[in-house]
Amino acid sequence: MRLAISAGLLAVALSAAAAAQQPAGSAGFEAATINPTDPAFGGIVVGFPGGVFSARGFTLRDLVALAYEVDNRQVVEIPKALESERYDIRGKLPEGVQPNPAGARKLLQSLLAERFQLKFHKETREMPVYVMTVAKGGSKLKARKEGDGGEPASMLFRGATVPGRNVSIQMLAEGLQKLVLDRPILDKTGITGNYDFDLTWRPEANQFGGRGGTLPPDLDKPDIFTAMQEQLGLKLEPQKGPAEVLVVERAEKPSEN
């Protein structure tokens, strides 16, 4: 799996979400290095080259969000001294751990606790969100059925074009809130199961973490809210609503390698 956020291609293959919890014990990477990101590098990339977990250009907020499967706007009260610090992390996966985000999350949680001295608690707070519901006329998603080829769950963000295969609504919401939109998404569709779809829209400047304005615009395409309704039969409405947040109680600069 590779997630790249830059002015050009954005790609992500997202696994099904699991409940976030703080790590018990120290079952972490076999070995891990943490180094400051080269200031000349302006992106954020995570992948598994050669079966090694590799994250580049990540702030502590980004790392916590990745480890606990939340939008980084749901990680609050990061110490000011760590707000803008970016890090490159490489971690050797223990034998038997799959080289994908689901396999690496527990390891990353342990690394954050041990190397960054991370401690946090969960709260529910009112914050700007998008509420996702089924649009008038019903869902237009193609349901996955037995015999559809057994294709693994994947979403590939090629700018503002997203083919989804064997994807749940939860995965769709996770991808959109982490990569595209400016607030968390609350799924109120009631839709279960996995689906195939193709979504394409006209990117806006405030999307993709403020990088949407650098993507090639196609004025013939609808905005993302219209595209969601027309192509997927889903509606996104901006509201204020309750969302779980991770409140950082303690965090320090990472210990030396």
Secondary structure, DSSP 8 states (H G I E B T S, - for coil): --EEESSS--BB------------S----SEEEEEE--TT---EEEE-GGGEEEEEEEEHHHHHHHHHTS-GGGEE---GGGSS-EEEEEEE--TT--SSHHHHHHHHHHHHHHHS--EEEEEEEEEEEEEEEE-TT----EE--TTS-----EE--BTTEEEEEEEEHHHHHHHHHHHT-SS-EEE-S---SEEEEEEE----TTSTTTTGGGS---TTS--HHHHIIIIISEEEEEEEEEEEEEEEEE-------
